[in-house]
């Protein structure tokens, strides 16, 4: 199951009343509230990346989406309902009709037939443009009279009435080194003007393009990098542009010299959308963030997904306190991401330096991170390599602060090793707080926490031990579950150390450098597993200090479940990754799945569950205590879920599926639960007597379900509402008579 598509926010759109924001995210279309930032609906149905979304011009409550799976789907986004599927090989949608590009990147007009069936194949197609950019640099102009497409150094404009196109070319560059290649295009909604963005940061406004020779253009220039996106406002009074500078620029259409700026929006701006009334602007960013802006004045809301950086250098980790997923975030930060809520909690600034968005500039990066078992300490490693200088490394120890509910820097160690740090881990022993780091300098170091609570200095860290083995370079390390053993892989040799830093034994294995080490858990704690660069998975028995078994398999990642004996091995084969879940002491795997995803899986983690799952299928028993998450090479975070969890998600989505005659409001959901409780009580005690309030009361319906702005005054409804709650005189008299007869019977029986 795809949990969240990292960096897949491609397009965004705002509905006609500016209440909802729709964005293409991976294989689904997400509907967000523009005020609360919460995800209202997740429109799922596509089987490949969604490449475009657009409102239905004839119905503002509907939206079209197209995908690389070759289908166009029509949705009711307010209710999250799929209305129609149009199967075809389609890529891009625009809002003046449905124009799509096939895999040959030809722009094609498709007539969507009217039919009551949910799945209708579109058969009427006509080619519009034969060569368009796969990035979707296409825009309709002047209410759909023409369409403009930019690719490379060519701008092509096609007029629908004339059925004629004009092409305009630019030179590749000039003496000043300008890069004239087109990057984006946007047409004025009411006038014959086309705005194009270019690689050198310039914006050109094209006019008189309805004839080949007399066209003109003017040039605007502010961006120092490529212009990623352009968008006119609905009335055409302003032009919005964005690029790598993370600044939204608003140009006055008739006064190009006047422009407004909204800086420091985060990652590079990749797409801009404007609400139909022009009150809200929306920008999507390269770090998987959407920013909602009120008319280029201030940021009103931020929708942040899993932050996408240039790459994940740290491992995937679980914060023991917040249970959040922790990994690289925006430059110089660690992000804490809530998995159950699918929402970013916060970013922790590790480098604590202002990041400069400039290519080729060497800046500090967070490359390693680790938590201790209780979540009291966080260790990070940051490094920077400058041309002509040595590698700069900083080891930082962060203490958790109960008041701020975050981590505070405690100790900074400059140049902890003479070369790059390759791995580090905390000891799980409750007796001491210790961190081990290993480096290509041929040493591993143990850092010990010294308690100075009796002095003003407080807690601090210092190096307690430096170890090595025959001048070999260590590559990985791992503590046993109880912290009594430390395994360090020195190239082709595995060394096992005691807490007193005594070398207990060395383990040999088939040729190849040790790539990963992992101790067994619980009943399998006597085993130590390792992978090698020669495509070997080995298992040693620590009681006999001998090789228990080995198998030839290319394991790219080995991960242990902290709450069970299970281990997950991601294996690379034929350009895809396979998954095997097994116990070291058993010969057959518990679960396997071939061709899990394309490319190698380099990062994964088991997230412990708050409650153990019950009644799982036999093949999913390994997911009872923990849930496995992994990151693909496309930066998609994926996970495995059981049928029980899927049923629970389906049940939660069905809670809002109520009678069509009743409006869905929070009051209704509360009353619905109360009504279900009454029905259950009636089933358990059918003889129980109760007076039912009048069902379908007009007063209650008017008060709870009618929109507030059309309701009469409260004083008018008050008397009618109170009367509806009172018991009628006839019902009350019947109740009293029945109670009186029962009392008489009791008296007679007692007398006898």
C-alpha positions in Angstrom: 0.0 0.0 0.0 1.3 3.4 -1.0 1.3 5.5 2.2 2.5 8.8 0.8 3.9 9.9 -2.5 7.0 11.8 -1.7 7.6 14.6 -4.2 4.6 13.6 -6.3 2.5 16.8 -5.9 2.6 17.7 -9.5 -0.5 19.8 -10.2 -3.0 21.6 -7.9 -6.3 23.3 -8.5 -8.7 25.3 -6.5 -12.5 24.9 -6.7 -14.8 27.7 -7.8 -15.6 28.9 -4.2 -12.0 28.6 -3.0 -13.2 26.1 -0.3 -11.2 23.1 -1.6 -7.8 22.5 -3.0 -7.3 19.5 -5.3 -3.8 18.2 -6.0 -2.4 15.3 -8.0 -0.4 13.2 -5.5 1.1 10.0 -6.8 -1.7 7.7 -8.1 -4.5 9.6 -6.4 -6.1 13.0 -6.3 -6.3 14.5 -2.8 -8.9 17.0 -1.8 -7.9 19.4 1.0 -9.8 22.1 2.9 -8.2 25.4 2.1 -8.9 26.7 5.6 -8.3 23.8 7.9 -5.5 22.1 5.8 -7.1 18.7 6.4 -7.4 16.1 3.7 -11.2 15.8 3.1 -11.1 13.0 0.4 -8.5 10.8 -1.3 -9.8 10.0 -4.8 -8.2 6.6 -5.5 -8.7 4.6 -8.7 -5.8 5.3 -11.0 -3.1 2.7 -11.3 -0.3 5.0 -12.3 0.9 8.6 -11.7 -1.8 11.2 -12.0 -0.5 13.8 -14.5 -3.3 16.4 -14.6 -6.5 17.6 -13.0 -9.1 20.2 -14.1 -12.6 21.3 -13.0 -15.5 20.3 -15.1 -16.7 23.5 -16.8 -20.3 22.4 -16.8 -20.4 21.3 -13.1 -18.2 23.0 -10.5 -18.6 20.1 -8.1 -16.8 17.7 -10.5 -13.3 17.3 -11.6 -11.5 15.4 -14.3 -8.2 13.6 -13.8 -5.9 11.9 -16.2 -3.1 9.5 -15.5 -0.2 7.6 -17.1 -2.4 4.5 -16.8 -4.3 5.7 -19.9 -7.6 6.8 -18.4 -9.5 10.0 -17.8 -11.7 9.8 -14.7 -14.6 12.1 -13.7 -15.1 12.6 -9.9 -17.5 14.2 -7.6 -14.8 15.6 -5.3 -17.3 16.9 -2.6 -18.5 13.3 -1.9 -15.4 11.5 -3.1 -17.3 9.5 -5.7 -16.0 8.2 -9.0 -18.6 9.0 -11.7 -17.1 7.9 -15.0 -14.0 6.3 -16.5 -12.7 7.1 -20.0 -10.1 4.5 -21.0 -7.5 5.8 -23.4 -3.8 6.4 -23.7 -3.9 9.9 -22.2 -1.5 12.2 -20.4 -2.4 15.9 -20.0 -5.8 17.6 -19.4 -6.6 21.3 -19.9 -9.6 23.2 -18.9 -11.0 24.3 -22.3 -11.9 20.8 -23.3 -10.0 17.6 -22.8 -6.7 17.6 -24.8 -4.3 14.9 -24.0 -0.9 13.7 -25.3 -0.2 10.1 -26.0 3.1 8.3 -25.3 4.5 9.9 -28.5 3.6 13.2 -26.9 1.2 14.4 -29.5 -1.6 16.7 -28.4 -4.9 15.1 -29.1 -8.5 16.4 -28.7 -10.8 13.7 -27.3 -14.6 13.9 -27.4 -16.0 12.6 -24.2 -19.3 10.8 -25.0 -22.4 11.3 -22.9 -23.5 8.1 -21.4 -25.0 6.7 -18.2 -22.5 3.9 -18.0 -19.6 4.4 -15.6 -17.0 3.2 -18.0 -17.2 4.6 -21.5 -14.4 4.4 -24.1 -13.6 7.6 -25.9 -13.4 6.8 -29.6 -13.5 10.2 -31.3 -10.0 11.6 -31.4 -8.3 14.3 -33.5 -4.7 15.4 -33.5 -4.0 19.0 -32.6 -0.2 19.3 -32.3 2.2 16.6 -33.3 5.2 17.5 -31.1 4.7 18.7 -27.5 6.8 18.7 -24.4 6.3 15.8 -22.0 6.4 18.2 -19.1 3.0 19.6 -20.2 4.0 23.1 -21.3 0.6 23.7 -22.9 -2.0 26.4 -22.3 -5.4 27.5 -23.7 -5.8 31.2 -24.6 -8.7 33.7 -25.0 -11.4 31.3 -23.7 -10.3 28.4 -25.8 -9.9 30.1 -29.2 -6.3 28.8 -29.5 -3.8 26.7 -27.7 0.0 27.3 -27.2 2.6 24.7 -26.7 6.3 25.2 -26.0 9.2 22.7 -26.4 12.9 23.3 -26.7 13.4 26.5 -28.7 10.0 26.4 -30.4 6.6 28.0 -29.6 3.6 26.7 -31.5 0.2 28.3 -31.5 -2.8 26.4 -33.0 -6.1 28.3 -33.8 -9.1 26.0 -33.6 -11.4 28.0 -35.9 -8.8 28.4 -38.6 -7.4 24.9 -38.0 -4.0 26.5 -38.6 -0.9 26.7 -36.5 2.0 29.1 -36.4 5.5 28.3 -35.1 8.1 30.7 -33.7 11.7 29.9 -33.0 14.4 31.3 -30.8 18.1 31.0 -31.1 19.9 28.7 -28.7 21.8 31.6 -27.1 23.8 34.8 -27.7 27.1 36.3 -26.8 25.9 37.0 -23.3 25.4 33.2 -22.7 21.6 33.4 -22.5 19.7 30.1 -22.5 16.5 30.7 -24.5 15.0 27.2 -24.2 11.3 27.3 -23.2 10.4 25.9 -19.8 6.7 26.9 -19.3 3.8 28.8 -21.0 0.6 30.6 -19.9 -1.9 32.4 -22.0 -3.8 35.5 -21.1 -7.5 34.7 -20.4 -9.0 37.6 -22.3 -6.4 39.1 -24.6 -4.1 37.8 -27.3 -1.0 37.5 -25.2 1.2 34.5 -24.4 3.7 34.5 -21.5 6.6 32.0 -21.8 9.3 31.2 -19.3 12.9 30.3 -20.2 16.0 28.6 -18.7 17.9 31.9 -18.2 15.2 33.3 -15.9 13.6 35.6 -18.6 9.8 35.9 -19.3 8.7 36.8 -22.8 5.2 38.3 -23.5 4.2 37.4 -27.1 1.7 39.4 -29.2 0.5 39.5 -32.8 1.2 35.8 -33.1 -1.8 35.2 -35.4 0.5 35.9 -38.3 4.0 34.5 -39.1 6.1 37.6 -39.6 4.7 40.5 -37.6 4.8 38.9 -34.1 6.4 40.9 -31.3 7.5 40.1 -27.8 8.7 42.0 -24.7 11.0 40.7 -22.1 10.7 40.6 -18.3 13.6 39.5 -16.1 14.0 39.0 -12.4 14.7 35.3 -11.8 18.3 34.3 -11.7 17.5 30.6 -12.5 15.0 28.9 -14.8 11.4 30.0 -14.6 9.5 26.9 -13.6 5.9 28.0 -13.8 3.7 30.9 -15.0 0.1 31.7 -14.3 -2.2 34.6 -15.2 -4.9 35.6 -12.7 -8.5 35.0 -13.9 -9.0 38.7 -15.0 -5.6 38.8 -16.5 -4.5 41.8 -14.4 -1.5 40.1 -13.0 1.1 37.4 -14.0 2.5 35.1 -11.4 5.9 33.4 -11.8 8.1 31.1 -9.7 11.4 29.3 -9.8 14.3 27.9 -7.7 14.5 31.1 -5.6 11.4 30.1 -3.6 9.9 33.6 -4.3 6.4 34.2 -5.8 6.7 37.2 -8.2 3.5 39.1 -9.2 3.9 41.2 -12.3 1.4 43.9 -13.3 0.2 43.1 -16.7 0.0 46.6 -18.1 2.8 47.9 -15.9 5.6 45.4 -16.2 8.0 47.5 -14.2 5.8 47.1 -11.1 6.0 43.8 -9.3 5.4 42.4 -5.9 7.4 39.6 -4.1 6.5 37.0 -1.5 9.9 35.4 -0.5 11.1 32.5 1.6 8.3 30.0 0.7 10.5 26.9 1.1 11.6 24.7 -1.8 11.7 25.7 -5.4 8.3 26.6 -6.8 7.2 24.0 -9.4 3.5 24.9 -10.1 1.1 27.8 -9.5 -2.7 27.7 -9.4 -5.2 30.5 -8.8 -8.7 30.2 -7.5 -11.5 31.2 -10.0 -12.3 34.3 -8.0 -8.6 35.3 -7.7 -8.7 35.5 -3.9 -6.3 32.6 -3.4 -3.0 31.6 -5.0 -1.5 28.2 -4.5 2.1 27.1 -5.1 3.5 23.6 -5.0 7.2 23.1 -4.2 10.0 20.7 -4.9 10.0 19.7 -1.2 6.5 18.2 -1.5 4.7 21.2 0.0 1.7 23.2 -1.0 1.4 26.8 0.1 -2.0 28.7 0.0 -1.6 32.4 -0.3 -4.1 35.2 0.0 -3.6 37.4 -3.1 0.2 37.5 -2.9 0.0 39.2 0.5 0.4 36.5 3.2 0.6 32.7 3.6 -2.7 31.5 4.9 -2.1 27.7 5.0 0.6 25.2 4.4 0.0 21.6 3.4 3.3 19.6 3.9 3.7 16.0 2.9 6.8 13.9 3.5 9.6 16.4 2.8 11.5 15.5 -0.3 15.1 16.5 -0.4 17.9 15.7 -2.8 18.2 12.2 -1.2 17.9 10.4 2.1 21.4 10.1 3.7 20.2 8.9 7.1 18.3 5.7 7.8 14.6 5.5 8.4 14.1 5.8 12.2 11.2 5.7 14.7 11.2 8.3 17.5 10.6 6.2 20.6 8.6 9.0 22.2 6.3 10.4 19.5 6.4 7.2 17.3 7.1 9.5 14.4 9.1 8.5 11.3 12.4 10.4 11.3 14.6 11.0 8.3 16.2 13.8 6.2 13.9 16.7 5.7 14.6 20.1 4.2 18.3 21.0 3.9 20.1 20.7 7.2 17.0 19.4 9.0 15.5 16.2 10.3 11.7 15.8 9.7 9.4 14.1 12.2 6.5 12.6 10.3 3.4 11.1 11.9 2.6 7.8 10.1 -1.0 7.3 11.4 -2.0 10.9 10.5 0.2 11.0 7.3 1.2 14.5 8.4 4.5 16.3 9.2 4.8 17.1 12.9 7.9 19.4 12.8 11.4 19.9 11.4 14.4 19.9 13.7 17.2 22.2 12.6 20.4 20.3 12.9 22.9 22.4 11.0 21.6 25.7 12.4 22.8 27.7 9.4 20.9 29.5 6.7 20.6 27.4 3.6 21.5 29.2 0.4 19.7 28.1 -2.8 22.6 28.2 -5.2 23.9 25.4 -7.3 27.5 24.3 -6.8 27.7 25.7 -3.2 29.1 23.3 -0.6 27.0 23.3 2.5 26.6 21.1 5.6 24.4 18.0 5.2 22.9 15.7 7.8 24.3 12.2 6.9 23.7 10.1 10.0 21.2 10.0 12.9 20.3 7.6 15.7 18.0 7.5 18.8 18.6 5.8 22.1 16.0 3.2 23.2 14.2 5.6 25.5 14.2 8.5 23.1 16.1 10.7 25.6 19.1 11.3 23.2 19.5 11.9 19.6 22.9 11.7 17.8 23.5 13.4 14.4 26.5 13.6 12.1 26.8 16.5 9.6 29.5 16.9 7.0 30.7 19.3 4.3 33.3 18.8 1.6 34.8 21.9 0.0 37.0 21.9 -3.0 40.7 21.9 -2.1 40.0 21.4 1.6 39.5 18.6 4.0 36.2 17.0 5.0 34.5 18.8 7.8 32.6 16.6 10.3 30.5 17.5 13.3 29.0 15.0 15.8 26.1 16.5 17.8 24.3 15.0 20.8 20.8 16.3 21.4 18.9 15.9 24.7 15.1 15.7 24.8 13.5 18.7 26.6 10.2 18.0 28.4 9.2 21.6 28.5 9.6 22.3 24.7 8.7 18.7 23.7 11.7 18.7 21.4 15.4 18.1 21.2 18.0 20.6 22.4 21.6 20.6 21.5 23.8 19.3 24.4 27.3 18.5 23.0 29.1 19.3 19.7 32.2 17.3 18.8 34.2 18.9 16.0 36.2 16.4 13.9 35.2 13.2 15.9 37.0 11.1 13.4 39.7 11.8 10.8 37.6 10.4 8.0 34.0 9.9 7.0 31.7 8.3 9.6 30.0 5.2 8.1 27.7 4.1 10.9 26.7 4.7 14.5 24.4 3.2 17.1 23.3 3.6 20.7 23.7 0.8 23.3 20.3 -0.5 24.4 21.7 -1.3 27.9 19.8 0.5 30.6 22.8 0.7 32.8 24.8 3.2 30.7 24.1 5.7 27.9 26.7 5.0 25.2 27.1 5.8 21.5 29.4 4.0 19.1 30.7 5.6 15.9 32.8 3.9 13.2 34.8 5.6 10.5 36.9 4.9 7.4 39.9 6.1 9.5 40.1 2.5 10.7 38.7 3.1 14.2 35.5 2.9 16.2 34.9 5.1 19.1 32.7 4.8 22.2 31.2 8.0 23.5 29.9 7.9 27.1 27.5 10.2 28.9 28.9 11.6 32.1 26.5 12.8 34.7 27.4 16.1 36.4 24.1 16.7 38.1 25.8 17.8 41.2 27.6 20.6 39.4 26.4 23.5 37.2 27.8 21.8 34.0 25.0 19.1 33.8 25.3 16.1 31.5 28.1 16.0 28.9 29.6 13.5 26.5 33.2 12.3 26.2 35.2 9.6 24.3 35.6 6.5 26.5 37.3 4.1 24.1 39.0 3.9 20.7 39.3 0.5 19.0 40.4 -1.0 15.7 41.4 -4.3 14.1 44.6 -4.8 12.1 44.3 -1.4 10.4 41.2 -2.6 8.5 38.4 -0.1 7.7 35.1 -0.7 9.6 31.9 -0.6 7.6 29.0 -1.4 9.9 28.2 -2.0 13.6 25.4 -3.4 15.7 24.5 -4.0 19.4 22.7 -7.1 20.6 19.2 -6.6 22.0 20.5 -6.5 25.7 23.6 -4.4 24.9 26.0 -7.2 26.1 27.7 -7.6 22.7 28.9 -5.2 20.0 29.6 -6.5 16.5 31.8 -4.5 14.2 32.5 -5.4 10.6 36.0 -4.8 9.5 36.0 -5.4 5.7 35.8 -9.2 5.5 36.0 -9.9 9.2 33.3 -9.6 11.9 34.6 -8.8 15.4 32.6 -9.2 18.6 33.3 -7.0 21.6 32.2 -7.0 25.2 31.0 -3.9 27.2 34.5 -3.8 28.8 36.0 -3.5 25.3 37.5 -7.0 25.2 37.7 -8.7 21.8 35.7 -11.9 22.4 35.9 -13.5 19.0 36.2 -13.0 15.2 33.9 -14.6 12.7 34.9 -15.5 9.2 32.6 -15.9 6.2 32.8 -16.4 2.4 34.8 -13.7 0.4 33.4 -10.2 0.3 33.3 -7.1 2.6 30.6 -7.1 5.3 27.9 -4.7 4.2 25.3 -5.0 7.0 25.1 -6.7 10.5 22.0 -7.5 12.5 21.5 -9.5 15.8 18.6 -11.8 16.3 15.9 -11.0 18.8 14.1 -12.9 21.6 14.4 -16.7 21.0 16.8 -16.0 18.1 19.2 -13.8 20.1 22.0 -16.4 19.7 22.2 -15.6 15.9 24.1 -12.8 14.2 23.3 -12.2 10.5 25.3 -10.3 8.0 25.4 -9.5 4.3 28.4 -9.1 2.0 29.3 -7.4 -1.2 29.7 -10.9 -2.8 26.0 -11.5 -2.6 26.0 -13.7 0.5 23.6 -13.7 3.4 25.3 -15.4 6.4 24.1 -16.5 9.8 26.5 -17.2 12.7 25.7 -19.1 15.9 27.2 -17.0 18.7 27.1 -20.0 21.1 29.4 -22.1 18.9 31.1 -19.2 17.1 30.6 -20.9 13.8 28.7 -20.3 10.6 25.2 -21.7 10.9 24.1 -21.3 7.3 24.6 -19.0 4.3 22.8 -18.5 1.0 23.7 -16.7 -2.2 21.4 -13.7 -2.5 22.0 -10.0 -3.2 20.6 -8.4 -0.1 20.5 -4.6 -0.4 19.0 -4.1 3.1 18.5 -6.2 6.2 16.1 -5.1 8.9 15.1 -6.6 12.2 11.8 -6.3 14.0 12.4 -5.0 17.5 9.4 -6.8 18.9 9.7 -10.2 17.4 12.2 -12.7 15.9 11.3 -11.6 12.4 13.8 -10.2 9.9 13.1 -8.5 6.6 15.6 -8.9 3.7 15.2 -6.8 0.6 16.9 -8.5 -2.3 17.8 -7.0 -5.7 17.2 -9.0 -8.8 16.7 -8.0 -12.5 16.2 -4.3 -11.7 13.5 -5.0 -9.0 13.5 -5.6 -5.3 12.1 -8.8 -3.7 11.1 -9.1 0.0 11.7 -12.1 2.2 10.5 -12.1 5.9 12.1 -15.0 7.9 13.2 -16.1 11.3 17.0 -16.9 11.6 16.2 -20.3 13.2 13.8 -21.5 10.5 14.5 -22.8 7.0 11.4 -21.4 5.3 10.5 -17.7 5.0 7.3 -16.5 6.7 6.4 -14.2 3.8 7.9 -13.4 0.3 6.9 -11.1 -2.5 8.6 -10.8 -5.8 9.1 -7.6 -7.8 8.0 -5.5 -4.9 9.2 -2.3 -6.6 11.7 -1.2 -9.2 15.2 -0.4 -8.2 17.0 -1.1 -4.9 15.4 -0.5 -1.5 18.0 1.2 0.6 15.9 2.4 3.6 13.3 0.5 5.7 12.1 0.3 9.3 9.8 -1.7 11.5 7.4 0.6 13.3 6.1 -0.9 16.6 2.3 -1.0 16.9 0.5 0.5 19.9 -1.7 -2.5 20.1 -1.1 -6.0 18.8 -3.3 -7.0 15.9 -5.7 -9.8 16.5 -7.2 -12.3 14.0 -4.8 -11.7 11.2 -4.4 -14.1 8.2 -1.7 -16.7 8.6 0.5 -15.2 5.9 0.2 -11.7 7.7 1.1 -12.9 11.2 4.5 -11.2 10.9 2.7 -7.8 10.9 1.0 -8.4 14.2 3.4 -6.4 16.4 5.1 -4.1 13.9 4.4 -2.6 10.5 7.1 -2.5 7.9 7.8 0.8 6.0 10.3 1.2 3.1 11.4 3.9 0.8 11.7 3.2 -3.0 14.2 4.8 -5.3 11.4 7.2 -6.5 11.1 8.5 -2.9 7.7 6.8 -2.4 7.1 5.7 1.2 5.3 2.3 1.1 4.0 -0.1 3.8 2.3 -3.4 4.2 -1.1 -3.6 5.7 -3.3 -6.6 6.7 -6.9 -7.3 5.7 -8.0 -6.3 9.2 -6.5 -2.8 8.8 -8.0 -2.4 5.3 -11.4 -3.4 6.7 -11.0 -0.9 9.5 -10.1 1.9 7.0 -13.1 0.9 4.9 -15.4 1.0 7.9 -14.1 4.4 8.9 -14.8 5.7 5.4 -18.3 4.3 5.6 -19.2 6.1 8.8 -20.0 9.1 6.7 -22.3 7.1 4.3 -25.7 8.0 5.8 -29.2 8.3 4.4 -29.3 10.6 1.4 -32.4 12.4 2.8 -30.4 13.6 5.8 -27.6 16.1 5.7 -24.2 14.9 6.9 -23.3 17.1 9.9 -21.4 16.5 13.1 -24.7 16.7 15.0 -26.1 14.0 12.8 -23.1 11.7 13.5 -23.6 12.1 17.2 -27.3 11.5 17.1 -26.7 8.5 14.8 -24.4 6.9 17.4 -27.0 7.6 20.1 -29.7 6.0 17.9 -27.6 2.9 17.4 -27.1 2.6 21.2 -30.9 2.8 21.6 -31.4 0.1 19.0 -28.9 -2.2 20.7 -30.6 -1.6 24.1 -33.9 -2.5 22.6 -32.5 -5.8 21.2 -30.9 -6.7 24.6 -34.0 -5.7 26.6 -37.1 -6.0 24.3 -39.5 -5.5 27.3 -38.0 -2.2 28.3 -40.6 0.6 28.0 -39.6 4.0 26.8 -41.4 6.8 25.2 -39.9 7.5 21.7 -39.5 11.1 20.7 -41.3 11.9 17.5 -39.1 10.7 14.5 -38.5 13.1 11.7 -39.4 16.1 13.8 -39.7 19.2 11.6 -38.3 21.4 14.4 -35.2 19.3 14.9 -34.6 18.9 11.1 -34.9 22.7 10.6 -32.6 23.5 13.5 -29.8 20.9 12.8 -29.8 20.5 9.0 -30.8 23.8 7.6 -27.9 26.2 6.7 -27.5 28.8 9.4 -27.7 31.8 7.0 -31.3 30.8 5.9 -32.7 29.9 9.4 -35.2 32.1 11.1 -34.3 33.7 14.4 -33.6 31.6 17.4 -36.6 33.0 19.3 -39.0 31.8 16.5 -37.6 28.3 16.6 -37.2 28.0 20.3 -40.9 27.4 21.2 -41.4 24.9 18.4 -38.2 23.1 19.3 -39.1 22.8 23.0 -42.7 21.6 22.2 -41.2 18.9 20.0 -39.3 17.6 23.0 -42.3 17.5 25.3 -44.4 14.4 25.7 -47.9 14.7 24.4 -50.8 14.6 26.9 -52.3 11.5 25.5 -49.0 9.6 25.6 -48.5 10.8 29.2 -52.0 9.7 30.3 -51.5 6.2 28.7 -48.2 5.9 30.5 -49.8 6.9 33.9 -52.7 4.6 33.4 -50.4 1.7 32.6 -48.3 2.4 35.6 -51.4 2.7 37.9 -52.7 -0.7 36.8 -49.3 -2.2 37.5 -49.2 -0.7 41.0 -52.7 -2.1 41.7 -51.7 -5.6 40.6 -48.7 -5.4 43.0 -50.9 -4.3 45.9 -53.4 -7.2 45.3 -50.6 -9.8 45.0 -49.0 -8.5 48.2 -52.3 -8.7 50.1 -52.8 -12.3 49.1 
